[in-house]
Structures are given as C-alpha cells and as structure tokens.
C-alpha cells in the first residue's frame, strides 16, 4: 500500500491525531495500551488507535477508520484491531454531537481519584472553574462494552464538552484537536489540584458562585484571539523532533 494513496485531508488528520496521542504521553495521561482518542472525518467515520500501541509510539499509520457500528472501514489498514470499549464511548459522542470532532478519554490517577469522589470536581481552582456547571457525570456501569450504554453517555454529557466517568476516568472533547487538547489539559490539572488540596487537610476556599460563573464565561471567550490554537502550536514544539516518526 502506497501512503500517497491516502487523501491529503485524511493524512493531515492522522498526523494531528498521532501528535495528540504523543502529547498525552508527554504529559503522562496514559494507561499502557488502554484509553483512546478519536477524530471524526468528513464522511462521518472516525479515526481511533490501533489496540496494542503505546501512546508515545503512535504513528499516523497506527490509526484506523471505523464507522458508527464499530466496523473497520479502513481500506488502507483493514487489519488493525480496535478496543471495543473505545468504540462504545467514542461512537456515542460522535453520533450525537456534530460539534465535537475530537474525543479524548483518560485513566489518570488524579482523574480516577476525582471520579471516585461523591462531590465530583470542586470549584476550588481557576482550572476547575472552566467547568463550573459545565461538566457532565456518568455513573459507572462496568467496562463500557455494551452499546446499550451509549444513550446514557450522551444524556449525561448533555450540552457540555467534558464529563467525569464516575469510578472510571475523564472524557473531554472539542471541535478540533487543539480544542480537545486544551479541555483535557485543563480538566486534568483541575483534578490534580483537587487531589493535592484535599490531601493537605485544611479547610478549602470556595469562590462566590457569581465569581465562579463569571470565570466560566471568561473561559468560554478564551479563544477570541486564537489562544487555543496558540496553545496547541506551543505544545507541538515539545514533540517537534518526533514529527517524522509520528507522521509516518
């Protein structure tokens, strides 16, 4: 198979997604070969990782196209294996939310810790306030292998772009790879801060609700000057020396 046969737009999407996998590895948001990131293509199918590849080793050719039913529709890499739990979670979001092109799911220690706390993410840090009244919660139903769980995942996400999967981990999404990366980065930092703040044992400061809502709205206007793309471009410099490896 000649890589030049892959359409330019799809190849760029593969390179962008492979870069995102490697950035999550750089920031230690991985769980060996588990968890996943997906990116919707123009025809409604989406790219997801070949099961068994470490995030830090991900390449454009390690990504596989699947449809909404989990069937491999990749004429270039039809032999790739896909994690079924990854399919169930990602297909649910892609089918229901046309505005969310990139979906990230992680199992970090801090994310799992907050996912196990009854009150969820607390409004105790500036990072957490991005998600003030803007975060879904999905109760644990076992390993996500049953497609029947998809409807509930969508309902629990609601209009938001991030969700805590209780007793499980984090989910973040965006209209682009850059936006999804910013969302998971800030949500992960918020969880890390909460775990450390609770470990300190002191009484926590909670900002006034009006301030919390004001700050959340400030975050919503954060891309007025292209800041999300600026952050993504800066993050890519961390793995600039790997471009030939991941875009291959």
C-alpha positions as CSV (number, residue, x, y, z in Angstrom):
1,X,0.0,0.0,0.0
2,X,1.3,3.4,-1.0
3,X,0.9,6.1,1.6
4,X,0.5,8.6,-1.2
5,X,-2.9,7.0,-1.9
6,X,-4.3,8.4,1.3
7,X,-6.2,11.7,0.7
8,X,-4.3,14.8,1.9
9,X,-7.0,15.8,4.4
10,X,-7.1,12.4,5.9
11,X,-3.4,12.2,6.2
12,X,-3.2,15.5,8.0
13,X,-5.9,14.3,10.4
14,X,-3.9,11.2,11.0
15,X,-0.8,13.2,11.7
16,X,-2.7,15.6,14.0
17,X,-4.2,12.7,16.0
18,X,-0.9,10.8,16.3
19,X,0.6,14.0,17.6
20,X,-2.2,14.3,20.2
21,X,-1.6,10.8,21.4
22,X,2.1,11.5,21.8
23,X,1.4,14.7,23.7
24,X,-0.8,12.9,26.2
25,X,2.1,10.5,26.7
26,X,4.4,13.5,27.2
27,X,2.1,14.8,30.0
28,X,1.7,11.3,31.4
29,X,-2.0,10.9,30.7
30,X,-1.7,7.3,29.5
31,X,-2.7,3.8,30.8
32,X,-0.4,1.5,29.0
33,X,-2.4,0.4,25.9
34,X,-5.8,1.4,27.2
35,X,-7.8,4.6,26.8
36,X,-8.2,6.3,23.5
37,X,-8.6,9.4,21.4
38,X,-10.7,9.7,18.3
39,X,-11.1,12.2,15.5
40,X,-14.2,12.4,13.1
41,X,-13.6,12.5,9.4
42,X,-15.7,14.3,6.8
43,X,-17.7,11.1,5.9
44,X,-18.8,10.5,9.5
45,X,-16.3,7.7,10.2
46,X,-13.7,8.3,12.7
47,X,-10.0,7.5,13.4
48,X,-9.0,5.7,16.6
49,X,-5.9,4.0,17.8
50,X,-4.8,0.5,16.8
51,X,-5.2,-1.5,20.0
52,X,-1.8,-2.5,21.5
53,X,0.3,0.5,20.6
54,X,1.7,2.8,23.3
55,X,0.7,6.4,23.0
56,X,4.3,7.5,22.9
57,X,4.8,5.3,19.9
58,X,1.7,6.3,18.0
59,X,2.0,6.9,14.2
60,X,-0.4,8.1,11.5
61,X,-0.4,4.6,10.1
62,X,-1.4,3.1,13.6
63,X,-4.8,4.8,13.3
64,X,-7.8,3.0,11.9
65,X,-11.0,4.2,10.5
66,X,-14.2,2.7,11.9
67,X,-17.9,3.5,11.4
68,X,-20.6,4.1,14.0
69,X,-21.2,0.4,14.4
70,X,-17.5,-0.3,15.2
71,X,-16.8,-1.9,11.8
72,X,-13.4,-1.3,10.4
73,X,-13.9,0.7,7.1
74,X,-10.2,1.5,6.6
75,X,-9.2,0.4,3.1
76,X,-5.6,1.3,3.9
77,X,-5.2,-0.6,7.3
78,X,-8.1,-3.1,7.4
79,X,-6.1,-5.5,9.6
80,X,-5.9,-3.1,12.7
81,X,-7.6,-4.2,15.9
82,X,-9.8,-1.7,17.9
83,X,-10.6,-1.6,21.6
84,X,-14.3,-2.3,21.9
85,X,-14.7,-0.1,25.0
86,X,-13.1,2.7,23.0
87,X,-15.6,2.2,20.2
88,X,-18.6,2.3,22.5
89,X,-17.7,5.5,24.3
90,X,-16.4,7.4,21.2
91,X,-19.2,6.3,18.8
92,X,-21.8,7.5,21.2
93,X,-20.4,11.1,21.3
94,X,-19.6,11.3,17.6
95,X,-23.1,10.1,16.6
96,X,-24.9,12.6,18.9
97,X,-22.7,15.7,18.8
98,X,-21.7,17.0,15.4
99,X,-19.9,19.9,17.1
100,X,-17.4,17.6,18.8
101,X,-14.9,16.3,16.3
102,X,-12.2,15.0,18.7
103,X,-12.9,13.0,21.8
104,X,-10.3,12.1,24.5
105,X,-10.8,9.5,27.3
106,X,-8.1,9.1,30.0
107,X,-7.5,7.0,33.1
108,X,-5.0,9.2,35.1
109,X,-4.5,8.8,38.8
110,X,-5.9,12.2,39.6
111,X,-8.8,11.8,37.2
112,X,-9.8,8.5,38.6
113,X,-9.5,9.9,42.2
114,X,-11.8,12.8,41.5
115,X,-14.2,10.4,39.6
116,X,-14.4,8.4,42.8
117,X,-15.4,11.4,45.0
118,X,-19.1,11.9,45.7
119,X,-19.0,15.6,45.1
120,X,-17.0,15.4,41.9
121,X,-14.9,18.3,40.7
122,X,-14.9,21.1,43.3
123,X,-14.8,24.8,42.3
124,X,-11.5,25.3,44.2
125,X,-9.1,26.3,41.4
126,X,-9.1,28.5,38.4
127,X,-8.7,25.4,36.2
128,X,-11.8,23.8,37.8
129,X,-13.9,27.0,37.2
130,X,-13.7,26.4,33.4
131,X,-16.1,23.5,34.1
132,X,-18.4,25.3,36.6
133,X,-21.9,24.0,35.8
134,X,-20.4,22.8,32.5
135,X,-19.4,19.2,33.3
136,X,-21.4,16.0,32.9
137,X,-21.3,13.0,35.2
138,X,-21.8,9.4,34.1
139,X,-22.4,6.7,36.7
140,X,-20.3,3.6,36.5
141,X,-22.0,0.6,34.7
142,X,-19.0,-1.7,34.3
143,X,-16.4,-1.8,31.5
144,X,-18.0,0.0,28.5
145,X,-18.6,-3.0,26.2
146,X,-22.4,-2.8,25.8
147,X,-23.7,-0.5,23.1
148,X,-26.8,0.0,25.2
149,X,-24.8,2.3,27.4
150,X,-24.3,4.8,24.6
151,X,-27.7,6.6,25.0
152,X,-27.0,7.2,28.7
153,X,-23.4,8.5,27.9
154,X,-24.9,11.1,25.6
155,X,-27.6,12.1,28.0
156,X,-25.1,12.5,30.8
157,X,-22.8,14.6,28.7
158,X,-25.6,16.9,27.7
159,X,-24.5,20.2,26.1
160,X,-21.1,20.0,27.7
161,X,-17.7,19.2,26.2
162,X,-16.3,17.4,29.2
163,X,-17.5,14.6,31.6
164,X,-16.4,12.7,34.6
165,X,-17.0,9.0,34.2
166,X,-17.6,8.1,37.8
167,X,-15.2,5.5,39.3
168,X,-13.5,5.4,35.9
169,X,-11.8,8.5,34.4
170,X,-12.2,11.6,32.4
171,X,-13.7,12.5,29.0
172,X,-13.0,15.7,27.1
173,X,-13.9,16.8,23.6
174,X,-13.7,19.7,21.2
175,X,-14.5,20.9,17.7
176,X,-10.8,20.4,16.8
177,X,-7.8,18.5,18.1
178,X,-6.5,21.7,19.6
179,X,-9.7,22.4,21.5
180,X,-9.9,18.9,22.8
181,X,-6.3,19.0,23.9
182,X,-6.9,22.3,25.9
183,X,-10.0,20.8,27.5
184,X,-8.3,17.6,28.7
185,X,-5.2,19.5,29.8
186,X,-7.2,21.9,32.0
187,X,-9.5,19.2,33.4
188,X,-6.5,17.1,34.3
189,X,-4.8,20.0,36.0
190,X,-8.0,20.7,38.0
191,X,-8.2,17.1,39.2
192,X,-4.5,17.1,40.2
193,X,-5.0,20.4,42.2
194,X,-8.1,18.9,43.9
195,X,-6.3,15.7,45.0
196,X,-3.4,17.7,46.4
197,X,-5.7,20.3,48.1
198,X,-7.7,17.6,49.8
199,X,-4.5,15.8,50.9
200,X,-3.4,19.0,52.7
201,X,-6.2,18.6,55.2
202,X,-7.0,22.3,55.6
203,X,-10.4,23.9,55.0
204,X,-10.9,24.7,51.3
205,X,-11.8,28.1,50.0
206,X,-14.8,28.2,47.6
207,X,-15.2,31.4,45.5
208,X,-18.6,33.1,45.5
209,X,-21.0,31.4,42.9
210,X,-21.2,34.7,40.9
211,X,-17.4,34.7,40.6
212,X,-17.4,31.0,39.6
213,X,-20.0,31.7,36.8
214,X,-18.1,34.8,35.7
215,X,-14.9,32.9,35.4
216,X,-16.5,30.1,33.5
217,X,-17.8,32.6,31.0
218,X,-14.3,34.1,30.7
219,X,-13.1,30.7,29.7
220,X,-15.8,30.4,27.0
221,X,-14.4,33.6,25.5
222,X,-10.8,32.3,25.7
223,X,-10.4,31.7,22.0
224,X,-11.2,35.3,20.9
225,X,-7.6,35.8,19.9
226,X,-6.8,32.3,18.7
227,X,-5.4,31.3,22.1
228,X,-6.5,27.6,21.8
229,X,-4.6,27.2,18.5
230,X,-1.7,29.2,20.0
231,X,-1.5,26.7,22.9
232,X,-1.7,23.7,20.6
233,X,1.1,25.1,18.4
234,X,3.3,25.6,21.5
235,X,2.6,22.1,22.7
236,X,3.6,20.7,19.4
237,X,7.1,22.1,19.9
238,X,7.5,19.6,22.8
239,X,7.5,16.8,20.3
240,X,8.8,18.6,17.2
241,X,11.7,16.2,17.0
242,X,9.3,13.3,16.7
243,X,7.3,14.6,13.7
244,X,9.0,12.3,11.1
245,X,8.2,9.4,13.4
246,X,4.6,10.1,14.2
247,X,3.6,11.4,10.8
248,X,4.6,8.1,9.1
